[in-house]
Each structure stands twice: as structure tokens, then as C-alpha cells.
Amino acid sequence: MTDERQTDEKPGRRARRRALTALSVFVILLAGVFSWRPDDLYLWIKALHVIAVISWMAGLLYLPRLFIYHTDAPIGSEQSQTFKMMEQRLYKVIMNPAMMLTWGLGLYLAWTVYGFQGGWLHAKIAMVFFLTVVHVMFGRSMRRFAEDGPRKTARYWRLVNEIPTVLMIAIVILVVVKPF
């Protein structure tokens, strides 16, 4: 049995293939639901939206943890290279598609179900916008790590790791309770 590292090309191709397969299944399911037009289309779209949100949030919660560990890895080390690969795959293969699907399906629901009406909905969209800002900030940080550029401290990343959690809590309360 050969020793394949995650930074090798072969596991990278397999990971991309698996991710593309999963994304393709999701898109085919989405297209099927739209073309089928079931009576409960809203519930199908909402379910797919929740799946996309969970995938996006998983990445938003995990990527800063990788940054914490990457910060402690010596620049140029094999460990640093592994973290670079993990961060890139998480961001590009999971987080970006999940964010786009979250926005697309969420805006579809906001328009078709609520007509963009309701203070709670406007607040929720604002919170999702802030999550997107965090997402972009993580992408820039990932690129700095990839270039072996200046690094923030592990303490910084532990604090930043709480931002998606706080926003998620606010969003869930707004969606479920609809306080205004």
C-alpha cells in the first residue's frame, strides 16, 4: 500500500471528483424539483436551502479552526502545505458553492413566499450579508496563508471563530421566532 498524502495530486483529483459529484446531485435534484413543480415546492426549496446553509456554516465554523492550527505550523513545512490544501479545498469546493446556493435559494424563498416583506426578513438578510463578509474575509486570509504571508495569532482566530456562531444564532432566532 502506498503512502498518499493529501497534498499529492491523486487524492486531490479524487476529492474534486467527489465534490463535483455531490454538487451535481444537488443541482440535478434542484432542477428536478423545479421541473416537477410539486404542490409542496416551497417545502422542497426550503429543505434544499437548509442543506446549503448547513454546508456553508460547517465551512464557516471549521475554516478558522484550520487557521488556528496553520498558525502554529512552521512556514514551508509539510504540515503547513497540508493545511493550505485543506483550506483551499474546503473554501473552493464546499463553502463557495454552499454560499451561492444558500443565497440563491434564500432569495427565491424571500421573494416567492414573503415578497421581501417583514422586518425580521430584512434583518435576516442583513445577517446573511455579514456572514458573506466573514466568508470573503476568510478567503483573503486563506490566500495570505497560501502565500506564506503575514499571519494573525491563534488567539485572533479563536475570537474570529465566534463571529459565524453569533450570526447563526441571530439568524435562526429571526427565522423561527420572527420577532418583528
Secondary structure, 3 states (H helix, E strand, C coil): CCCCCCCCHHHHHHHHHHHHHHHHHHHHHHHHHHHHCCCCHHHHHHHHHHHHHHHHHHHHHHHHHHHHHHHHCCCCCHHHHHHHHHHHHHHHHHHHHHHHHHHHHHHHHHHHCCCCCCHHHHHHHHHHHHHHHHHHHHHHHHHHHHCCCCCCCHHHHHHHCHHHHHHHHHHHHHHHHCCC
